[in-house]
Amino acid sequence: MRPLWIVNKGPDGPELTEIKADKYLLALNKKTAKKRLLILLTLLKRIKEILFIFFTDGYADQFGGGRDKKYSTGKFKELIKANSIHDFAIQEKKIKQEHLNWKADNETSR
């Protein structure tokens, strides 16, 4: 039920496009899931230099910061855009570090 974010290079820096989620599950069982994922991966392999972001609501819903508020979807979008210029290993490291810094001593997203 989460949207798909697509990040690509724009004339003024990274651009993020959001494709709204539909109300369908990825799959109802392993066989259907495998088939749908294979189709998706085949499509994605044909597209180069575009970053597709799949995520859970755990990042945006994480409580933390100085006021113990949610991280927010808007802030998460900006984090993704800012880090999209790096290779995947660096993106992962920076996003994980931001998440850990934000949540500090909070263990869950409540």
Backbone as XML, in Angstrom:
<?xml version="1.0"?>
<chain id="A" units="angstrom">
  <residue number="1" name="MET">
    <atom name="N" x="0.819" y="-1.201" z="0.000"/>
    <atom name="CA" x="0.000" y="0.000" z="0.000"/>
    <atom name="C" x="0.864" y="1.267" z="0.000"/>
  </residue>
  <residue number="2" name="ARG">
    <atom name="N" x="2.176" y="1.116" z="-0.141"/>
    <atom name="CA" x="3.073" y="2.264" z="-0.199"/>
    <atom name="C" x="3.271" y="2.665" z="-1.662"/>
  </residue>
  <residue number="3" name="PRO">
    <atom name="N" x="3.500" y="3.942" z="-1.926"/>
    <atom name="CA" x="3.744" y="4.359" z="-3.297"/>
    <atom name="C" x="5.126" y="3.912" z="-3.770"/>
  </residue>
  <residue number="4" name="LEU">
    <atom name="N" x="5.339" y="3.997" z="-5.058"/>
    <atom name="CA" x="6.651" y="3.755" z="-5.650"/>
    <atom name="C" x="7.260" y="5.121" z="-5.914"/>
  </residue>
  <residue number="5" name="TRP">
    <atom name="N" x="8.479" y="5.319" z="-5.477"/>
    <atom name="CA" x="9.185" y="6.554" z="-5.758"/>
    <atom name="C" x="10.218" y="6.271" z="-6.834"/>
  </residue>
  <residue number="6" name="ILE">
    <atom name="N" x="10.296" y="7.136" z="-7.814"/>
    <atom name="CA" x="11.274" y="7.023" z="-8.885"/>
    <atom name="C" x="12.133" y="8.282" z="-8.844"/>
  </residue>
  <residue number="7" name="VAL">
    <atom name="N" x="13.435" y="8.095" z="-8.700"/>
    <atom name="CA" x="14.356" y="9.219" z="-8.649"/>
    <atom name="C" x="15.232" y="9.164" z="-9.893"/>
  </residue>
  <residue number="8" name="ASN">
    <atom name="N" x="15.284" y="10.275" z="-10.618"/>
    <atom name="CA" x="16.179" y="10.339" z="-11.768"/>
    <atom name="C" x="16.872" y="11.698" z="-11.794"/>
  </residue>
  <residue number="9" name="LYS">
    <atom name="N" x="17.871" y="11.799" z="-12.644"/>
    <atom name="CA" x="18.637" y="13.031" z="-12.748"/>
    <atom name="C" x="17.819" y="14.064" z="-13.516"/>
  </residue>
  <residue number="10" name="GLY">
    <atom name="N" x="17.669" y="15.215" z="-12.908"/>
    <atom name="CA" x="16.988" y="16.318" z="-13.563"/>
    <atom name="C" x="17.980" y="17.434" z="-13.837"/>
  </residue>
  <residue number="11" name="PRO">
    <atom name="N" x="17.582" y="18.456" z="-14.577"/>
    <atom name="CA" x="18.504" y="19.553" z="-14.897"/>
    <atom name="C" x="18.975" y="20.323" z="-13.666"/>
  </residue>
  <residue number="12" name="ASP">
    <atom name="N" x="18.153" y="20.331" z="-12.616"/>
    <atom name="CA" x="18.503" y="21.058" z="-11.393"/>
    <atom name="C" x="18.810" y="20.120" z="-10.236"/>
  </residue>
  <residue number="13" name="GLY">
    <atom name="N" x="19.163" y="18.874" z="-10.548"/>
    <atom name="CA" x="19.455" y="17.896" z="-9.510"/>
    <atom name="C" x="18.449" y="16.758" z="-9.543"/>
  </residue>
  <residue number="14" name="PRO">
    <atom name="N" x="18.526" y="15.869" z="-8.557"/>
    <atom name="CA" x="17.630" y="14.711" z="-8.547"/>
    <atom name="C" x="16.156" y="15.122" z="-8.480"/>
  </residue>
  <residue number="15" name="GLU">
    <atom name="N" x="15.329" y="14.411" z="-9.243"/>
    <atom name="CA" x="13.881" y="14.632" z="-9.228"/>
    <atom name="C" x="13.205" y="13.365" z="-8.731"/>
  </residue>
  <residue number="16" name="LEU">
    <atom name="N" x="12.202" y="13.518" z="-7.898"/>
    <atom name="CA" x="11.471" y="12.382" z="-7.357"/>
    <atom name="C" x="10.047" y="12.418" z="-7.879"/>
  </residue>
  <residue number="17" name="THR">
    <atom name="N" x="9.623" y="11.302" z="-8.474"/>
    <atom name="CA" x="8.253" y="11.148" z="-8.954"/>
    <atom name="C" x="7.593" y="10.074" z="-8.112"/>
  </residue>
  <residue number="18" name="GLU">
    <atom name="N" x="6.357" y="10.294" z="-7.731"/>
    <atom name="CA" x="5.639" y="9.330" z="-6.912"/>
    <atom name="C" x="4.510" y="8.700" z="-7.717"/>
  </residue>
  <residue number="19" name="ILE">
    <atom name="N" x="4.466" y="7.379" z="-7.696"/>
    <atom name="CA" x="3.362" y="6.647" z="-8.303"/>
    <atom name="C" x="2.536" y="6.087" z="-7.155"/>
  </residue>
  <residue number="20" name="LYS">
    <atom name="N" x="1.304" y="6.532" z="-7.067"/>
    <atom name="CA" x="0.433" y="6.122" z="-5.974"/>
    <atom name="C" x="0.241" y="4.612" z="-5.949"/>
  </residue>
  <residue number="21" name="ALA">
    <atom name="N" x="0.135" y="4.073" z="-4.765"/>
    <atom name="CA" x="-0.089" y="2.637" z="-4.607"/>
    <atom name="C" x="-1.538" y="2.298" z="-4.906"/>
  </residue>
  <residue number="22" name="ASP">
    <atom name="N" x="-1.738" y="1.079" z="-5.363"/>
    <atom name="CA" x="-3.117" y="0.625" z="-5.511"/>
    <atom name="C" x="-3.466" y="-0.244" z="-4.306"/>
  </residue>
  <residue number="23" name="LYS">
    <atom name="N" x="-4.651" y="-0.742" z="-4.278"/>
    <atom name="CA" x="-5.145" y="-1.476" z="-3.121"/>
    <atom name="C" x="-4.889" y="-2.981" z="-3.219"/>
  </residue>
  <residue number="24" name="TYR">
    <atom name="N" x="-3.984" y="-3.390" z="-4.109"/>
    <atom name="CA" x="-3.730" y="-4.814" z="-4.297"/>
    <atom name="C" x="-2.463" y="-5.244" z="-3.581"/>
  </residue>
  <residue number="25" name="LEU">
    <atom name="N" x="-2.506" y="-6.430" z="-3.027"/>
    <atom name="CA" x="-1.323" y="-7.009" z="-2.425"/>
    <atom name="C" x="-0.367" y="-7.427" z="-3.525"/>
  </residue>
  <residue number="26" name="LEU">
    <atom name="N" x="0.921" y="-7.463" z="-3.204"/>
    <atom name="CA" x="1.899" y="-7.929" z="-4.179"/>
    <atom name="C" x="1.561" y="-9.349" z="-4.596"/>
  </residue>
  <residue number="27" name="ALA">
    <atom name="N" x="1.168" y="-10.153" z="-3.625"/>
    <atom name="CA" x="0.807" y="-11.537" z="-3.943"/>
    <atom name="C" x="0.057" y="-12.151" z="-2.779"/>
  </residue>
  <residue number="28" name="LEU">
    <atom name="N" x="-0.715" y="-13.147" z="-3.099"/>
    <atom name="CA" x="-1.455" y="-13.856" z="-2.068"/>
    <atom name="C" x="-0.722" y="-15.103" z="-1.593"/>
  </residue>
  <residue number="29" name="ASN">
    <atom name="N" x="0.203" y="-15.602" z="-2.398"/>
    <atom name="CA" x="0.973" y="-16.776" z="-2.005"/>
    <atom name="C" x="2.350" y="-16.704" z="-2.647"/>
  </residue>
  <residue number="30" name="LYS">
    <atom name="N" x="3.234" y="-17.645" z="-2.288"/>
    <atom name="CA" x="4.613" y="-17.606" z="-2.781"/>
    <atom name="C" x="4.701" y="-17.731" z="-4.296"/>
  </residue>
  <residue number="31" name="LYS">
    <atom name="N" x="3.874" y="-18.578" z="-4.882"/>
    <atom name="CA" x="3.919" y="-18.791" z="-6.326"/>
    <atom name="C" x="3.563" y="-17.498" z="-7.074"/>
  </residue>
  <residue number="32" name="THR">
    <atom name="N" x="2.496" y="-16.838" z="-6.633"/>
    <atom name="CA" x="2.078" y="-15.585" z="-7.258"/>
    <atom name="C" x="3.125" y="-14.498" z="-7.012"/>
  </residue>
  <residue number="33" name="ALA">
    <atom name="N" x="3.669" y="-14.452" z="-5.798"/>
    <atom name="CA" x="4.681" y="-13.441" z="-5.471"/>
    <atom name="C" x="5.894" y="-13.597" z="-6.369"/>
  </residue>
  <residue number="34" name="LYS">
    <atom name="N" x="6.358" y="-14.820" z="-6.539"/>
    <atom name="CA" x="7.537" y="-15.067" z="-7.368"/>
    <atom name="C" x="7.293" y="-14.629" z="-8.810"/>
  </residue>
  <residue number="35" name="LYS">
    <atom name="N" x="6.132" y="-14.953" z="-9.339"/>
    <atom name="CA" x="5.790" y="-14.590" z="-10.717"/>
    <atom name="C" x="5.745" y="-13.070" z="-10.879"/>
  </residue>
  <residue number="36" name="ARG">
    <atom name="N" x="5.091" y="-12.382" z="-9.958"/>
    <atom name="CA" x="4.981" y="-10.926" z="-10.056"/>
    <atom name="C" x="6.341" y="-10.249" z="-9.896"/>
  </residue>
  <residue number="37" name="LEU">
    <atom name="N" x="7.156" y="-10.761" z="-8.988"/>
    <atom name="CA" x="8.483" y="-10.176" z="-8.799"/>
    <atom name="C" x="9.368" y="-10.384" z="-10.020"/>
  </residue>
  <residue number="38" name="LEU">
    <atom name="N" x="9.281" y="-11.546" z="-10.651"/>
    <atom name="CA" x="10.066" y="-11.794" z="-11.861"/>
    <atom name="C" x="9.669" y="-10.838" z="-12.982"/>
  </residue>
  <residue number="39" name="ILE">
    <atom name="N" x="8.387" y="-10.584" z="-13.125"/>
    <atom name="CA" x="7.917" y="-9.626" z="-14.133"/>
    <atom name="C" x="8.456" y="-8.232" z="-13.818"/>
  </residue>
  <residue number="40" name="LEU">
    <atom name="N" x="8.343" y="-7.828" z="-12.562"/>
    <atom name="CA" x="8.820" y="-6.511" z="-12.146"/>
    <atom name="C" x="10.326" y="-6.373" z="-12.377"/>
  </residue>
  <residue number="41" name="LEU">
    <atom name="N" x="11.094" y="-7.386" z="-11.989"/>
    <atom name="CA" x="12.543" y="-7.328" z="-12.163"/>
    <atom name="C" x="12.933" y="-7.280" z="-13.636"/>
  </residue>
  <residue number="42" name="THR">
    <atom name="N" x="12.212" y="-7.988" z="-14.470"/>
    <atom name="CA" x="12.472" y="-7.954" z="-15.912"/>
    <atom name="C" x="12.258" y="-6.549" z="-16.454"/>
  </residue>
  <residue number="43" name="LEU">
    <atom name="N" x="11.199" y="-5.899" z="-16.017"/>
    <atom name="CA" x="10.931" y="-4.527" z="-16.459"/>
    <atom name="C" x="12.001" y="-3.562" z="-15.958"/>
  </residue>
  <residue number="44" name="LEU">
    <atom name="N" x="12.404" y="-3.719" z="-14.702"/>
    <atom name="CA" x="13.377" y="-2.803" z="-14.111"/>
    <atom name="C" x="14.760" y="-2.943" z="-14.736"/>
  </residue>
  <residue number="45" name="LYS">
    <atom name="N" x="15.124" y="-4.136" z="-15.174"/>
    <atom name="CA" x="16.440" y="-4.348" z="-15.792"/>
    <atom name="C" x="16.575" y="-3.575" z="-17.095"/>
  </residue>
  <residue number="46" name="ARG">
    <atom name="N" x="15.480" y="-3.256" z="-17.731"/>
    <atom name="CA" x="15.507" y="-2.544" z="-19.008"/>
    <atom name="C" x="15.721" y="-1.048" z="-18.830"/>
  </residue>
  <residue number="47" name="ILE">
    <atom name="N" x="15.564" y="-0.568" z="-17.621"/>
    <atom name="CA" x="15.653" y="0.866" z="-17.354"/>
    <atom name="C" x="16.941" y="1.139" z="-16.592"/>
  </residue>
  <residue number="48" name="LYS">
    <atom name="N" x="17.772" y="2.003" z="-17.127"/>
    <atom name="CA" x="19.054" y="2.300" z="-16.499"/>
    <atom name="C" x="19.081" y="3.750" z="-16.013"/>
  </residue>
  <residue number="49" name="GLU">
    <atom name="N" x="19.890" y="3.967" z="-14.992"/>
    <atom name="CA" x="20.110" y="5.281" z="-14.411"/>
    <atom name="C" x="18.862" y="5.908" z="-13.796"/>
  </residue>
  <residue number="50" name="ILE">
    <atom name="N" x="17.939" y="5.090" z="-13.406"/>
    <atom name="CA" x="16.776" y="5.557" z="-12.667"/>
    <atom name="C" x="16.715" y="4.743" z="-11.383"/>
  </residue>
  <residue number="51" name="LEU">
    <atom name="N" x="16.490" y="5.403" z="-10.282"/>
    <atom name="CA" x="16.453" y="4.756" z="-8.983"/>
    <atom name="C" x="15.000" y="4.536" z="-8.574"/>
  </residue>
  <residue number="52" name="PHE">
    <atom name="N" x="14.636" y="3.282" z="-8.324"/>
    <atom name="CA" x="13.297" y="2.948" z="-7.854"/>
    <atom name="C" x="13.374" y="2.697" z="-6.351"/>
  </residue>
  <residue number="53" name="ILE">
    <atom name="N" x="12.507" y="3.343" z="-5.594"/>
    <atom name="CA" x="12.538" y="3.234" z="-4.142"/>
    <atom name="C" x="11.298" y="2.493" z="-3.659"/>
  </residue>
  <residue number="54" name="PHE">
    <atom name="N" x="11.514" y="1.331" z="-3.048"/>
    <atom name="CA" x="10.458" y="0.573" z="-2.388"/>
    <atom name="C" x="10.730" y="0.689" z="-0.894"/>
  </residue>
  <residue number="55" name="PHE">
    <atom name="N" x="9.724" y="0.957" z="-0.101"/>
    <atom name="CA" x="9.969" y="1.179" z="1.326"/>
    <atom name="C" x="8.731" y="0.852" z="2.142"/>
  </residue>
  <residue number="56" name="THR">
    <atom name="N" x="8.944" y="0.710" z="3.430"/>
    <atom name="CA" x="7.836" y="0.508" z="4.354"/>
    <atom name="C" x="7.507" y="1.852" z="5.001"/>
  </residue>
  <residue number="57" name="ASP">
    <atom name="N" x="6.434" y="1.886" z="5.757"/>
    <atom name="CA" x="6.081" y="3.121" z="6.454"/>
    <atom name="C" x="6.929" y="3.326" z="7.706"/>
  </residue>
  <residue number="58" name="GLY">
    <atom name="N" x="7.805" y="2.372" z="8.020"/>
    <atom name="CA" x="8.622" y="2.446" z="9.231"/>
    <atom name="C" x="9.548" y="3.640" z="9.281"/>
  </residue>
  <residue number="59" name="TYR">
    <atom name="N" x="10.094" y="4.057" z="8.144"/>
    <atom name="CA" x="10.997" y="5.206" z="8.150"/>
    <atom name="C" x="10.253" y="6.494" z="8.482"/>
  </residue>
  <residue number="60" name="ALA">
    <atom name="N" x="9.224" y="6.801" z="7.737"/>
    <atom name="CA" x="8.489" y="8.056" z="7.941"/>
    <atom name="C" x="7.753" y="8.086" z="9.277"/>
  </residue>
  <residue number="61" name="ASP">
    <atom name="N" x="7.351" y="6.923" z="9.770"/>
    <atom name="CA" x="6.587" y="6.859" z="11.021"/>
    <atom name="C" x="7.467" y="6.755" z="12.265"/>
  </residue>
  <residue number="62" name="GLN">
    <atom name="N" x="8.776" y="6.711" z="12.090"/>
    <atom name="CA" x="9.679" y="6.571" z="13.237"/>
    <atom name="C" x="9.657" y="7.829" z="14.097"/>
  </residue>
  <residue number="63" name="PHE">
    <atom name="N" x="9.395" y="7.644" z="15.381"/>
    <atom name="CA" x="9.427" y="8.760" z="16.319"/>
    <atom name="C" x="10.860" y="9.046" z="16.731"/>
  </residue>
  <residue number="64" name="GLY">
    <atom name="N" x="11.156" y="10.328" z="16.934"/>
    <atom name="CA" x="12.493" y="10.706" z="17.368"/>
    <atom name="C" x="12.698" y="12.193" z="17.205"/>
  </residue>
  <residue number="65" name="GLY">
    <atom name="N" x="13.951" y="12.579" z="17.028"/>
    <atom name="CA" x="14.272" y="13.997" z="16.915"/>
    <atom name="C" x="14.149" y="14.670" z="18.262"/>
  </residue>
  <residue number="66" name="GLY">
    <atom name="N" x="14.400" y="15.941" z="18.306"/>
    <atom name="CA" x="14.372" y="16.689" z="19.558"/>
    <atom name="C" x="13.012" y="16.772" z="20.219"/>
  </residue>
  <residue number="67" name="ARG">
    <atom name="N" x="11.952" y="16.657" z="19.429"/>
    <atom name="CA" x="10.592" y="16.804" z="19.965"/>
    <atom name="C" x="9.807" y="15.493" z="19.976"/>
  </residue>
  <residue number="68" name="ASP">
    <atom name="N" x="10.477" y="14.382" z="19.711"/>
    <atom name="CA" x="9.846" y="13.063" z="19.695"/>
    <atom name="C" x="8.645" y="13.027" z="18.747"/>
  </residue>
  <residue number="69" name="LYS">
    <atom name="N" x="8.858" y="13.510" z="17.524"/>
    <atom name="CA" x="7.834" y="13.524" z="16.471"/>
    <atom name="C" x="8.188" y="12.493" z="15.412"/>
  </residue>
  <residue number="70" name="LYS">
    <atom name="N" x="7.225" y="12.221" z="14.515"/>
    <atom name="CA" x="7.491" y="11.316" z="13.399"/>
    <atom name="C" x="8.484" y="11.963" z="12.437"/>
  </residue>
  <residue number="71" name="TYR">
    <atom name="N" x="9.285" y="11.119" z="11.776"/>
    <atom name="CA" x="10.267" y="11.601" z="10.806"/>
    <atom name="C" x="9.573" y="12.301" z="9.647"/>
  </residue>
  <residue number="72" name="SER">
    <atom name="N" x="8.507" y="11.780" z="9.132"/>
    <atom name="CA" x="7.620" y="12.326" z="8.090"/>
    <atom name="C" x="8.029" y="11.874" z="6.690"/>
  </residue>
  <residue number="73" name="THR">
    <atom name="N" x="7.027" y="11.719" z="5.862"/>
    <atom name="CA" x="7.232" y="11.308" z="4.478"/>
    <atom name="C" x="7.999" y="12.373" z="3.705"/>
  </residue>
  <residue number="74" name="GLY">
    <atom name="N" x="7.669" y="13.626" z="3.927"/>
    <atom name="CA" x="8.354" y="14.715" z="3.222"/>
    <atom name="C" x="9.845" y="14.731" z="3.516"/>
  </residue>
  <residue number="75" name="LYS">
    <atom name="N" x="10.189" y="14.574" z="4.772"/>
    <atom name="CA" x="11.592" y="14.557" z="5.166"/>
    <atom name="C" x="12.294" y="13.327" z="4.584"/>
  </residue>
  <residue number="76" name="PHE">
    <atom name="N" x="11.590" y="12.189" z="4.556"/>
    <atom name="CA" x="12.165" y="10.973" z="3.991"/>
    <atom name="C" x="12.406" y="11.140" z="2.487"/>
  </residue>
  <residue number="77" name="LYS">
    <atom name="N" x="11.475" y="11.788" z="1.780"/>
    <atom name="CA" x="11.662" y="12.056" z="0.350"/>
    <atom name="C" x="12.924" y="12.883" z="0.116"/>
  </residue>
  <residue number="78" name="GLU">
    <atom name="N" x="13.107" y="13.916" z="0.923"/>
    <atom name="CA" x="14.286" y="14.767" z="0.770"/>
    <atom name="C" x="15.570" y="13.990" z="1.055"/>
  </residue>
  <residue number="79" name="LEU">
    <atom name="N" x="15.537" y="13.102" z="2.036"/>
    <atom name="CA" x="16.697" y="12.255" z="2.350"/>
    <atom name="C" x="17.037" y="11.364" z="1.161"/>
  </residue>
  <residue number="80" name="ILE">
    <atom name="N" x="16.018" y="10.758" z="0.563"/>
    <atom name="CA" x="16.221" y="9.886" z="-0.596"/>
    <atom name="C" x="16.810" y="10.688" z="-1.761"/>
  </residue>
  <residue number="81" name="LYS">
    <atom name="N" x="16.237" y="11.839" z="-2.053"/>
    <atom name="CA" x="16.735" y="12.669" z="-3.155"/>
    <atom name="C" x="18.180" y="13.088" z="-2.910"/>
  </residue>
  <residue number="82" name="ALA">
    <atom name="N" x="18.480" y="13.551" z="-1.718"/>
    <atom name="CA" x="19.823" y="14.032" z="-1.399"/>
    <atom name="C" x="20.871" y="12.933" z="-1.540"/>
  </residue>
  <residue number="83" name="ASN">
    <atom name="N" x="20.494" y="11.707" z="-1.219"/>
    <atom name="CA" x="21.456" y="10.611" z="-1.261"/>
    <atom name="C" x="21.470" y="9.850" z="-2.581"/>
  </residue>
  <residue number="84" name="SER">
    <atom name="N" x="20.568" y="10.182" z="-3.485"/>
    <atom name="CA" x="20.487" y="9.461" z="-4.751"/>
    <atom name="C" x="21.707" y="9.685" z="-5.646"/>
  </residue>
  <residue number="85" name="ILE">
    <atom name="N" x="22.512" y="10.679" z="-5.337"/>
    <atom name="CA" x="23.717" y="10.948" z="-6.132"/>
    <atom name="C" x="24.842" y="9.965" z="-5.809"/>
  </residue>
  <residue number="86" name="HIS">
    <atom name="N" x="24.706" y="9.234" z="-4.713"/>
    <atom name="CA" x="25.737" y="8.291" z="-4.277"/>
    <atom name="C" x="25.440" y="6.881" z="-4.794"/>
  </residue>
  <residue number="87" name="ASP">
    <atom name="N" x="26.451" y="6.019" z="-4.761"/>
    <atom name="CA" x="26.195" y="4.621" z="-5.114"/>
    <atom name="C" x="25.398" y="3.961" z="-3.989"/>
  </residue>
  <residue number="88" name="PHE">
    <atom name="N" x="24.871" y="2.763" z="-4.257"/>
    <atom name="CA" x="23.953" y="2.120" z="-3.320"/>
    <atom name="C" x="24.552" y="1.881" z="-1.943"/>
  </residue>
  <residue number="89" name="ALA">
    <atom name="N" x="25.795" y="1.489" z="-1.874"/>
    <atom name="CA" x="26.423" y="1.207" z="-0.579"/>
    <atom name="C" x="26.460" y="2.458" z="0.291"/>
  </residue>
  <residue number="90" name="ILE">
    <atom name="N" x="26.797" y="3.587" z="-0.305"/>
    <atom name="CA" x="26.842" y="4.842" z="0.449"/>
    <atom name="C" x="25.436" y="5.291" z="0.811"/>
  </residue>
  <residue number="91" name="GLN">
    <atom name="N" x="24.479" y="5.139" z="-0.120"/>
    <atom name="CA" x="23.086" y="5.484" z="0.190"/>
    <atom name="C" x="22.604" y="4.706" z="1.408"/>
  </residue>
  <residue number="92" name="GLU">
    <atom name="N" x="22.845" y="3.396" z="1.382"/>
    <atom name="CA" x="22.407" y="2.557" z="2.491"/>
    <atom name="C" x="23.009" y="3.038" z="3.807"/>
  </residue>
  <residue number="93" name="LYS">
    <atom name="N" x="24.293" y="3.292" z="3.798"/>
    <atom name="CA" x="24.982" y="3.732" z="5.019"/>
    <atom name="C" x="24.409" y="5.054" z="5.538"/>
  </residue>
  <residue number="94" name="LYS">
    <atom name="N" x="24.226" y="6.016" z="4.642"/>
    <atom name="CA" x="23.740" y="7.342" z="5.050"/>
    <atom name="C" x="22.278" y="7.295" z="5.532"/>
  </residue>
  <residue number="95" name="ILE">
    <atom name="N" x="21.452" y="6.531" z="4.844"/>
    <atom name="CA" x="20.042" y="6.430" z="5.245"/>
    <atom name="C" x="19.914" y="5.709" z="6.581"/>
  </residue>
  <residue number="96" name="LYS">
    <atom name="N" x="20.672" y="4.625" z="6.767"/>
    <atom name="CA" x="20.657" y="3.919" z="8.054"/>
    <atom name="C" x="21.129" y="4.831" z="9.173"/>
  </residue>
  <residue number="97" name="GLN">
    <atom name="N" x="22.204" y="5.587" z="8.917"/>
    <atom name="CA" x="22.732" y="6.474" z="9.952"/>
    <atom name="C" x="21.728" y="7.559" z="10.322"/>
  </residue>
  <residue number="98" name="GLU">
    <atom name="N" x="21.070" y="8.128" z="9.315"/>
    <atom name="CA" x="20.037" y="9.147" z="9.588"/>
    <atom name="C" x="18.905" y="8.560" z="10.420"/>
  </residue>
  <residue number="99" name="HIS">
    <atom name="N" x="18.488" y="7.347" z="10.067"/>
    <atom name="CA" x="17.414" y="6.673" z="10.802"/>
    <atom name="C" x="17.825" y="6.445" z="12.261"/>
  </residue>
  <residue number="100" name="LEU">
    <atom name="N" x="19.038" y="5.948" z="12.473"/>
    <atom name="CA" x="19.520" y="5.705" z="13.840"/>
    <atom name="C" x="19.649" y="7.006" z="14.617"/>
  </residue>
  <residue number="101" name="ASN">
    <atom name="N" x="20.169" y="8.040" z="13.984"/>
    <atom name="CA" x="20.301" y="9.339" z="14.654"/>
    <atom name="C" x="18.939" y="9.896" z="15.035"/>
  </residue>
  <residue number="102" name="TRP">
    <atom name="N" x="17.966" y="9.769" z="14.136"/>
    <atom name="CA" x="16.637" y="10.309" z="14.388"/>
    <atom name="C" x="15.951" y="9.589" z="15.548"/>
  </residue>
  <residue number="103" name="LYS">
    <atom name="N" x="15.976" y="8.265" z="15.507"/>
    <atom name="CA" x="15.221" y="7.520" z="16.518"/>
    <atom name="C" x="15.923" y="7.516" z="17.878"/>
  </residue>
  <residue number="104" name="ALA">
    <atom name="N" x="17.234" y="7.687" z="17.901"/>
    <atom name="CA" x="18.013" y="7.725" z="19.143"/>
    <atom name="C" x="17.620" y="6.553" z="20.056"/>
  </residue>
  <residue number="105" name="ASP">
    <atom name="N" x="16.944" y="6.845" z="21.165"/>
    <atom name="CA" x="16.590" y="5.802" z="22.124"/>
    <atom name="C" x="15.208" y="5.190" z="21.878"/>
  </residue>
  <residue number="106" name="ASN">
    <atom name="N" x="14.478" y="5.689" z="20.879"/>
    <atom name="CA" x="13.171" y="5.124" z="20.561"/>
    <atom name="C" x="13.358" y="3.790" z="19.853"/>
  </residue>
  <residue number="107" name="GLU">
    <atom name="N" x="12.732" y="2.749" z="20.344"/>
    <atom name="CA" x="12.900" y="1.423" z="19.758"/>
    <atom name="C" x="11.912" y="1.124" z="18.643"/>
  </residue>
  <residue number="108" name="THR">
    <atom name="N" x="10.733" y="1.732" z="18.667"/>
    <atom name="CA" x="9.701" y="1.405" z="17.690"/>
    <atom name="C" x="9.104" y="2.670" z="17.107"/>
  </residue>
  <residue number="109" name="SER">
    <atom name="N" x="8.241" y="2.483" z="16.127"/>
    <atom name="CA" x="7.534" y="3.621" z="15.535"/>
    <atom name="C" x="6.161" y="3.804" z="16.174"/>
  </residue>
  <residue number="110" name="ARG">
    <atom name="N" x="5.937" y="3.146" z="17.297"/>
    <atom name="CA" x="4.683" y="3.208" z="18.096"/>
    <atom name="C" x="3.529" y="2.822" z="17.264"/>
  </residue>
</chain>
